[in-house]
């Protein structure tokens, strides 16, 4: 049965004076069913966060235009995106008096396969129905303390150092970049990319429940509204991209193969 791709990109400035998140979702110009999503969160503790986030997205867009889709090419491609964005952010220091840094998470969807990479604490989630299949590990001090058993995940939620990152793009040291992949895909799969301005306010179970019950546009509206309510006037910038797969029985007779994937629709939503 053919698989349909539905997508949504959404942002809110939160209670900040500037939107330092950047996000994009791009269908491949030459290969049907291949899509890339990129999210970067300019680090609020450093000047030039907006510049850094824009550099991540710009680098990804440029490299994706030259990307030759292939199951074995996605991870090297994502590695190049992260490495070149890191260098570009560092070089931008020489042309300004700013100190740019950024997180980054990027995902490439190809027919029957998804690959992702991340640096920092912007996250990628993979849900199958309501169930969490995978979630990127945060490169933060508090997350490392949780992994070492020094504090619980509950204690991490309100830890005074929860926003301290151990790795990011643009830092003096080489960043840590982690990778993930999943294959084959099913019509129950949903992928979420989001900044910490969103995920801070949700459990994995709540995210999975919303994404399973609603289409991407409705899910984005619900999640942003709940995050804004829970932030109580202290919310960070928040951004998210949703890629949801579903069955399309009416299209089965027109599909050239049982698992062919139609080209993604990419609405850009900014819920009120």
C-alpha positions in Angstrom: 0.0 0.0 0.0 1.4 3.5 -0.9 2.6 5.7 1.9 1.6 9.3 2.1 3.9 12.0 3.6 2.3 14.9 5.5 4.5 17.6 7.0 4.3 20.8 8.9 6.9 23.4 10.1 6.0 25.8 12.9 7.6 28.4 15.2 6.8 30.8 18.0 9.0 33.5 19.4 7.9 32.6 23.0 8.6 35.3 25.5 11.9 36.4 24.0 12.7 39.6 22.2 14.3 37.8 19.2 13.6 34.5 17.4 17.0 32.7 17.3 15.7 29.4 16.1 15.8 28.6 12.4 14.1 25.7 10.7 13.4 24.5 7.2 11.9 21.4 5.5 12.9 20.8 1.8 11.8 18.2 -0.8 14.6 17.1 -3.0 14.6 18.8 -6.4 15.3 15.7 -8.4 14.3 12.7 -6.3 10.6 12.1 -5.4 10.0 11.0 -1.9 13.2 12.4 -0.5 12.9 15.2 2.1 15.3 17.0 4.5 14.4 18.8 7.7 16.9 21.0 9.6 16.5 22.8 12.9 19.0 25.0 14.6 18.7 26.8 17.9 21.1 29.8 18.2 22.5 29.8 21.6 20.8 32.4 23.8 23.8 32.7 26.1 26.0 33.9 23.2 25.7 36.9 21.0 25.3 36.0 17.4 22.9 33.1 18.0 20.7 34.1 15.1 23.7 34.3 12.8 24.8 30.8 13.8 21.4 29.2 13.4 21.0 30.8 9.9 24.4 29.5 9.0 23.4 25.9 9.9 20.2 26.1 7.7 22.0 27.8 4.9 24.8 25.2 4.8 22.2 22.4 4.8 20.2 23.9 2.0 23.3 24.3 -0.2 24.6 20.8 0.4 21.1 19.2 -0.1 20.8 20.8 -3.5 23.8 18.6 -4.5 22.9 15.5 -2.5 22.6 12.3 -4.5 20.0 10.2 -2.7 21.1 6.7 -1.9 20.7 4.5 1.3 24.5 4.7 1.9 24.9 8.4 1.3 22.7 9.9 3.9 25.0 9.6 6.9 28.1 10.9 5.2 26.0 13.8 3.8 24.7 14.6 7.3 28.2 14.5 8.7 29.3 17.0 6.0 26.4 19.3 6.9 27.4 19.4 10.6 31.1 19.7 9.9 30.8 22.5 7.3 28.2 24.4 9.4 30.6 24.2 12.4 33.5 25.6 10.4 31.3 28.3 8.8 30.1 29.5 12.2 33.7 29.7 13.5 34.8 31.7 10.5 32.0 34.2 10.9 33.7 35.4 14.1 36.3 37.1 11.9 33.8 39.2 10.1 31.8 40.4 13.2 32.3 41.1 16.8 29.8 38.4 17.7 30.4 35.0 19.3 28.0 32.6 17.4 27.1 29.1 18.6 24.2 26.8 17.7 22.6 23.5 18.2 21.6 21.5 15.2 19.4 18.5 14.3 18.9 17.3 10.7 16.9 14.5 9.2 16.8 12.9 5.7 13.8 10.9 4.6 14.2 8.6 1.6 11.8 5.9 0.4 11.7 3.3 3.2 14.5 4.9 5.3 15.2 7.8 7.6 18.6 9.0 8.8 19.3 11.8 11.3 22.2 13.6 13.0 22.3 16.1 15.9 24.6 18.2 18.1 23.4 19.9 21.3 20.0 19.6 22.8 17.6 20.2 19.9 15.9 16.8 19.5 14.7 14.3 16.9 12.0 11.9 17.9 10.7 8.8 16.1 7.3 7.5 17.1 5.5 4.5 15.7 1.9 5.1 16.5 2.0 6.5 20.1 5.1 4.6 21.0 8.6 6.1 21.2 11.0 4.2 19.0 14.0 6.6 19.2 15.0 9.9 20.7 18.3 11.8 20.3 20.4 12.0 23.5 21.0 15.6 24.7 24.6 16.8 24.7 24.1 18.8 27.9 25.6 18.7 31.4 22.4 17.7 33.0 21.7 14.9 30.5 25.2 13.6 31.2 24.5 13.6 34.9 21.3 11.6 34.3 23.3 9.1 32.2 25.8 8.7 35.0 23.0 8.1 37.5 23.9 11.2 39.5 20.4 12.7 39.2 17.0 11.5 38.0 15.2 12.6 34.9 12.7 14.3 37.2 15.4 16.2 38.9 16.9 17.2 35.6 13.7 19.1 34.6 14.4 21.9 37.1 18.1 21.6 37.5 19.8 25.1 37.6 22.3 24.0 34.9 19.8 22.3 32.6 20.7 24.7 29.7 24.4 24.2 29.9 25.6 22.4 26.7 28.7 20.2 26.5 28.7 20.3 22.7 27.5 22.7 20.0 28.4 24.0 16.6 30.8 27.0 16.6 32.7 26.1 19.8 36.5 26.1 20.0 36.6 22.3 20.3 35.3 19.8 17.7 31.7 19.1 18.4 30.2 15.7 19.1 27.7 14.6 16.5 25.5 11.6 17.0 23.7 9.7 14.2 20.7 7.5 14.0 18.7 5.6 11.3 15.6 3.5 10.9 14.5 1.2 8.1 12.1 -0.1 6.9 9.4 2.5 7.4 5.7 1.9 8.1 2.5 3.9 7.7 2.5 4.4 11.5 5.8 6.3 11.6 6.0 10.0 12.7 9.2 12.0 13.1 9.5 15.2 15.1 12.3 17.7 15.2 12.1 20.4 17.9 14.1 22.9 20.0 14.2 22.8 23.8 11.7 25.6 23.9 9.1 22.9 23.0 10.3 19.6 24.4 10.9 21.0 27.9 7.2 20.9 28.6 6.3 17.4 27.4 6.8 13.8 28.3 7.5 11.3 25.5 4.1 9.8 26.1 2.3 13.1 25.7 4.1 13.9 22.5 3.4 10.5 21.0 -0.3 10.7 21.9 -0.7 14.1 20.2 1.2 13.2 17.1 -0.7 9.9 16.7 -4.1 11.5 17.2 -3.9 14.5 14.9 -2.5 15.6 11.5 0.8 17.5 11.5 -0.8 21.0 11.3 -3.2 20.3 14.2 -0.4 18.6 16.2 1.8 21.7 15.8 -1.0 24.0 17.0 -1.8 21.9 20.0 1.9 21.5 21.1 2.7 25.1 20.7 -0.4 26.2 22.6 0.3 23.8 25.5 4.0 24.9 25.6 3.0 28.5 25.7 0.5 27.9 28.5 3.0 25.9 30.6 5.7 28.5 30.1 3.6 31.0 32.0 5.3 34.0 30.4 8.8 32.6 30.7 9.0 30.6 27.4 12.0 30.3 25.1 11.8 30.4 21.3 10.2 27.2 20.1 10.3 25.5 16.7 9.2 22.1 15.4 9.0 20.1 12.2 6.7 17.1 11.8 6.9 14.4 9.2 4.0 11.9 9.4 3.5 8.8 7.2 0.1 7.3 6.6 -1.7 4.9 4.3 -3.4 6.1 1.1 -5.7 3.3 -0.1 -7.1 5.4 -2.9 -3.7 5.9 -4.4 -2.8 2.2 -4.5 -3.9 1.5 -8.0 -1.8 4.5 -9.3 1.3 3.5 -7.4 4.1 1.9 -9.5 5.3 -0.2 -6.5 3.7 -1.3 -3.2 5.9 1.0 -1.1 6.3 4.0 -3.5 6.3 7.3 -1.7 4.6 10.4 -3.3 6.4 13.7 -3.1 6.1 15.5 0.2 3.8 18.4 0.7 5.6 21.1 2.7 3.2 23.6 4.3 4.9 26.2 6.5 2.7 26.9 9.4 3.0 29.5 12.2 0.0 28.8 14.5 -1.4 31.9 16.1 
